[in-house]
C-alpha cells in the first residue's frame, strides 16, 4: 500500500464496457500504480459480467456501490427508480454465482495507506452511506466532518454516486469547489474528490471521466475520454433497460432527481 503514490480513480462504470475499455486505455499511458474503483460496476447497461471481469483482471481496488449491493442482494431496490430496479433484476439473472459473490464481498469503505479513504456515496453515515449523495453543501459538510475525525488521519476522501466530477476543499472552516482541471492539494486542507462517471453521464457532455490522484506531487487531475456512447445506449434500449424515448429529453436536473 505504501508504494501506491499515483492512483487512477474511476466510478460508476454501470456495465458500460465500451466506456470502461476506452477509459482504461487512457489510464494505461498515465503511469499509475493502481486503479481505484468507487463502486457501481453494474447497473443501467448490458455488459455487467464483462465489466466485473475487467475490473477483477486489472486488480482494481474496489468499494461497493448501491447498484452492486442491490444486484447481489445486500440492499433492496425499494428506493431505486423503476429503470434502476428493472436493470438490477435483469443484471442479477445474468451474473454467475462467482460474480455475485465478488460484488457481495466488496467493502463499503477502503483506507488506502492512511492517505485516501474511498467510498461510493459518502463518508457518513455509518449505515447506508452507499446511497447518500454528496450533492449539496450540507451533506458535503457532514462528510468533511467525518473525514477530519477519521482515525487514519487521511485528508482526502474519494467518492462517486453523483455522476458529476468535482473537487471540494475544506480549510479554515469553509468549503469551496475547486474547478481547475488540475488541483494542487494543500497540506492544511481536506478534500472530497469525485471523478465523475465512466459509463453513465448525467450531463450534456457524454464523455467518460476519471481522475489521476498523485500523492507524491499532491495533485488531482480530471481527465475526459471519448468513446462511442451510442453503442451501449442502443444495446440497453434493445434489452428493454432504457425508458421511453421521451425520457431522454428531460433536463439533467430533473433526471438526477429520479435516477439512482
Protein Blocks (a to p, Z undefined) as FASTA:
>chain_A
ZZmmbccddehklopaklmmmmmmmmmmnopabdcdeejjbghiaclmmmmmmmmmnopa
cdddfklmmmnopaccklpcfklmmmmmmmmmmpcfklmmmmmmpcfbdcehhlaccdfk
bmcdfeoplmpccfbfklmmmmmmmmmmpmnlpabdcdehkopacddddeehiacddfbf
bdcddfkbccdddebjfklccbfblcdcdddddfklopaddddddddfklmmmmmmmnop
accfklmmpcfklmmmmpZZ
